[in-house]
Amino acid sequence: MGDLGRADEAVPLFERALAIIEAALGPDHPRAKAIQQVLSEAVQQQRHTTPNTSVRHHTS
């Protein structure tokens, strides 16, 4: 996931998955813990990436 640069799309999906897993299996279940870890990594990546903006260079 880290190499793809799509954290903005991934974070809401992981949040939803975490809510479903926690409701079904509980917050201490290993699957919930795994999703929490991946979600944490996606949020970190999201904070470190900046939106793609085009930069125009003006020449004199």
Beta strands, then each sheet from edge to edge (+ up, - down):
end
